[in-house]
C-alpha cells in the first residue's frame, strides 16, 4: 500500500529502557535467563515490547505526526497492554481491538491494564487478525494502524541490539538461545545479532502458536527485510536458526493453551527471581529446560532462555 510506514530508527524515543539482567538458574551449570521484565524501572510495562516501541512510537510521533493509533491482539496481549500504557503516557489516543483466547489470571490482568489505558476497546473475531499481520500504515494523516505484535522490521532491529547487549554480559561462543516466536520479530532480531557476532550461536525459536505455521520462514523474511531496510549488511551464514513447536495440544491453534506442568515451571521461575507467563515464556522455558537435560553433558557453551515478558 502506498501509505505504508517505514519506522525511522534515528527517531527512537527514550522510554527508560535499561539493559536487563542475566541470571544463572540455581543448580544448573551454564543455564542462564535474560530477564527482560527488568529492563525498566516501571513495573509490568517493560519486557520485549518496550525494546520495540521506543523506535515505533518515537518515529510515529516525530516523523509522521501520529496522535492516534489502532492495534490488535488477543485478550491477554502484552503488546496491547504495553502499547496502551505508553501511548497514554505520551498523549496518543490508543484503540485496542481484541479477540478471545483461553482464560488465565495473568492474561486477565493484562486485559485490565489494556482497558484502563486505552481510549477504546472493541472485540473482533480472531480470524480477522490474519488481515493485520503486515506493515504499519496510515488510516488518516494523524491516525496509524499498527499490526498484531507491532512493527516487525524495527522490532527486529531492536532485538538485534538486544543480542549485542547480551554479548556484553556473557561469552556467547557456542551458545544456544531460546526465545518465544509469536509474530517472530524478536527471534528475527536475535538471529540478526547472532549472525553479526559470528560466534557459532544458535537461535532456537519456540513456536507457541501452531505447528502449522512456518515460523522459520517468517523469521527469515523479517530478518531479511530489517537487514535491507536498516542497512545492517549481515551475512546469514554466520548463525544458526532452528524452530520447534512448544505446545501440547497439536490443535490448529495452540496459542494461549496452558501446558500441563505450568504451575511447576512457574514456581521454579519464582524461586529464581523471575516470572513466566502461560502463553509465551512458560512454553519456551520448558523447551529450553528439556533441551538442557538432554544435552547438558555435550554443551560447549551456555544455554540462555530469553524471558521476554514482564
N, C-alpha and C positions, 0 to 999 in steps of 0.2 A: 504493500500500500504506500502511496506517495506521502502519507502523513506519519509513517513510522519514525520513531525517535531513536537516535543513537546516543547513548549516555556518554557525556564528556567527562573522562576521569579526572581531568585537571580541575573540575568544579566540585570536587569532593568537599562535603561539609563535615565539620568536626562535631560529632555527637558523643564524644567522650570515650571512644574506643581505646582500650589499652591492651597490650599483649596478655593473652590468657595463660594461666599456669599450666605446667606439665607435671603430673604427679605419677609416682610408681605405685602400682597396685600391691597391696600388702601380700606377702608370702609368695609372690611370683616374680622371679627374676626376668628382667627385660620385657615386662609388660607395663605400658605407660598409658595414661589418659590425658589427652589435651582437653582441658576443661573450659570450653568456650562460654559456659554460663557465667564465668567470672571475668569477662572481658570488658566490663563496665561497672561503675560504682552504683548504678541504678538497678536494683534487684528485678529480675523477671523480664526485663526488656532489652537484653543483650543477646548473646548467642550468635549463631551463624548469620541470622538475618541482619543484625546490626552491622556486621562487616560489609554487607552488600548495600544496604540502603544509605550509607554515607555517600556513596557515589550516586545512587539513584536519585535520592531526594535533593542532593546538592545540585545536580545537573538540571533536574526538572524545575527547580526554583530559579536558579541563576541564568540558565541558558534558554529555557523555554517559557519562563514566567507562569508556571503552573501554580494555581492556588486551589485546585480541586482534583482529587484522584479517586478512581473506582478500581477496586481489585477483588480477587476471588480466592476462595479456599474452602476447605471442609470446616465443619462445626468447630473443631478444636485447633484450627490452623494457627501455628506460630507466626506464619507470615502475616496474617491479618491482625493478630494481636500486636505484633511489633510495629507494623506499619501504622495502625490506628493510633498507637501511643505517640510515635514520633511525629506523625502528621499533626496531631493535636498540639504537641509541643511547639511545632513550627508555624502554627496558624493556618494549616492546609486542611480544607474540608476533606473528609475521607468517607467513602461509601463502600461498605462491605457487602459482597454477595456470597452467600454460603450454601452448602449442601450438607446433607446429613451424613454421619459416619457412626460406627459403633460407639456406644457411650462408655466413658471412663471419667473419673473425677478430675484428672488433670486436664483433659480436653474441655470439660465443663468450666474449669477455672479460666482457661484461655478464652472461651466464649464470653464469659462475664467481662473480661478486660476489653475484648473487641467491642462489645456492646456499649461499654462505658465511654470509650474514647472515639467511637465512630460517629459521624454526622447522621448516618442512616444505615440500616441493616435490611437486606432483602434475602429471601430464600429462593433457591433455584434448583431444578433437577440436576443431579450430579452429571448426567450425560452431557449437559451443555458446557461443562468445564472443558471439554475437548476443543471447544471453539476459542478458548482463551489461553492457549499454550505458547503463543508466539512472541512477538516483539511488543514493546511499549508503543502506544500510538496516541495521537491526539483525537479526542472527541470534539473539542472546540479549541479556540485559541488559548483558553486557560484551564482546560479540563483534560487530564490524561487517563488513559486506560492502561493499567499495569496487569500483565498476565499472571496466571497462577504461579506462585513462588517468587515473583519479582522478575526483574530483567536478567536474562540468562548470561549475556555477554559480559556486562560489568560485574555481575555476581561471580563469574568465573575469574575475572581479573582480581577481584578482592581476595579470593582464596588462593590465587597464585602467590600473592604477597603473604597470605596466611602460612603457606608452606615455607616461604623464606623465613618467616618468624619462627616457625618450629625448628628450622635448621640452626638458628642461633641458640636454641635451648638444648639440643641433643645431637650427637653424631648420627646422622641418618644413613650412613653407609649400610647397604644390605637390609634396610628396614622394610617393614610391611605395615601399611597404614590402612585402617578400616574406617570408612565413613558411610553414612546412610545416603542412598540415592533416591530422592523423590522426584523433583523436577530436574535434578542432575547438575546444576551449576556448581555446587560445592565440590563435587568429585572432579568435575572438569577442571576447576582451578587448581586443585591439589595435584592432578595429573600434569598440568602445565608446569607447576613448580617442581615436581619430581623430575620431569624431563630437563628443565633448566639446570638443576643441580647436578644431574648426571652422576648419581651415586648408587646406581643399581637399586633404586627404590621401586617397590611395587605398591600401587594404589588399588585397594580392594573395595569395589562398590557393593554395598549391601542393598540389594533390591528389595524394598519394603512395600512395594505396591502390587505387583503382579508378575508371575513367572512368564506371562505372555508379552510383557513389554520389553523391547530390545534395548535394555539400559545401556549396554556398552556402546552401541552405535549412537545413541542420544548424547552420551558424554563426549564422544569423539567429535561429533558435529559441533557441539557448543565450544569445545576446546579449539577446534579449527577456526570457528568464527572469531573468538576472542583473540586468538593468535594473529589473525589477519587485521581485525579492526584496530587493535591496540599495538600493532607493530612489535610483537614480542620476539619474533624471529627464533622460535623454538623448534628443535628437531624432536619429533615424537618418538624416534627410535631410542632415545636416551632414558626411557622409563617404561614400566610395565603396568598395564591396566587389566584388571580381572573383575569379574562380576559374578555374584551368586545370589539367588533368591533366598531371602531370610525369613519368609513367612512359614506358617504351619498348615494352613487350610488348603492351599493349592487351588483356591477358587479363582474365578475370573478376576476379581479384585480382592486383594488381601489387606488393603490399606485400613488401618485402624483396628484390625483384628489383633487381639492381645494374645501373646504366646502363653502357653500353659504355666510356665515357671517364671512369669514376670515378677511376682512378689518376691521370690527368692533372689532374683537378679537385682531388683530394686533395693533390697536390704543390703546386699553386698556392696552396691554403689554407695549407699548412705554411710556404711561403715568406713568407707574410704574418702568421704568428704565431698561427694558429688551426687547428682540426681539424674536418673534416666527417665524417659517418658515411654509409654507403652506402644507408641506408634512408630517412632523412628529409632531412637537410640537404644531402647530395650532390645530390639531385634539385632541391632548391629553389635551391641555389647556381647550378646550371646554368640554371634557368629565369630567375633574376634577371640573370645574365650575358648570356643571349641577348636578353632584353628591352633591356638597356642597349645592346648592339651595334646593335640595330635602330633605337633611338630616341635615341641619345646626342646628336644634333645638335638635337633638338627639346625637350629636357628643360628644365623651368622650376624644378626643384627636385631634391633628391638622391634617388638610388636607395639603399635600405637593405635589406640582407639580414639578417634576424634569425636568427642561428645559435643554435638552441635547445639543442644537445647538448653535454655535457661530453666 
